[in-house]
Amino acid sequence: MQLEEVLRRRRMTRRFEATPLRPETLGRLLDAARRVPSAGFTQAVEVVVLTQHAARQRFWAAVADPGWVEDREGAGIVSAPVVVVPVVSPAAYRDRYQERDKTTSSLAGAEGWGIPYWLVDASFCVLALLLAAENEHLGALFFHLQGHEAAALAALGVPPAYQTIGAVALGTRAPDEQPSGSPTRRARRGLDELVHREGW
């Protein structure tokens, strides 16, 4: 599939089939997620990949209300055969920008980063997963953990130094899955509305 088509077709999926992904397919998705830009080539975004039913149950128990899991929307998402949780350590970036080749950076020794590069890099990882899934004709959904980030990471045994921006559900779209959410109620804005050439 051409990149333009991948970008045009990509959307969030909220109903998945429970059919497991082939290991080689999942491998391609994860490989795409590691080939994203990385500030200072820190390469500190890691992923926790949940393919086993018990691991996914432990995750959902930490982040979702039981009533939601049982309703139509929740059940459609929870049936995804793979959940990927990107995790990143801010300390890895702070340490990287103390290294000799980064000492001239304005971030060397800086306590407050105006834009936390670790969150940017984690976002790149998520976007790569979303696009790679579409390229494989699969569904994907990025979702926020609604304040349950610490509980989710603890349930997965992630060390306390790590943060997450959310998770990605991956799998085959259910046959009855239809576009939903805000894009069904709001038109995509045109280039003329978004692009400010040579200044605002």
C-alpha positions, 0 to 999 in steps of 0.5 A: 500500500502506498503511504498516501493511501495508508494515511487516508485510510487510517482510522481508529478501530473499536471492534476487533475479532479475537483471532490472534495475529500471526507472529511474523505480522506482529513482528513487522508492526513492532519493527516499524515502531522501533524505526521512528525518530528518537531525540538524541538517538536515545532510543529509550521507548520500549513496548510491553506487548500483551498477546496472552489472554491472562496478561490482557485480562490483568491489564484491562482489570487495572485500567477499565471499569467492569461495566465498560468491559461488558458493554458493546464498545468495551467488549469490542475493544477488549477482544483485540488480540494484542495490546501494546503499551509504550513505556519510556524513562525520562531519566534516559533522556536526561542522562543522554543529554548529559553526554559529551556530544550533547553538552552544547544543547540547551537541554544539557543540565536542564531540569525543566524540559519545555517539551519532554522529548520522551513523550514526543518519541513515545508518540512517534512509536504509537503513530508508527504502530497505527500506520503499520497496522493499516498497511497490514490491513489491520485495525488499531486503536490508541487509547488513553488510560484515563488516570490509570497509568500507574496501576497499569504499569504496576500490573505489568511489572514495569519499573517505577521510573517509566511512564506511558502515554496510553496503549494501542489495541491491535487486531483484525477489524470485526466484520460489523465494525464501522467508523465511529467517534468524532470523525463521524460527526465532524468533517476533516478540516481542509488544507486552507483552514490549517495551513498558514503560509509564510506566517500566521 
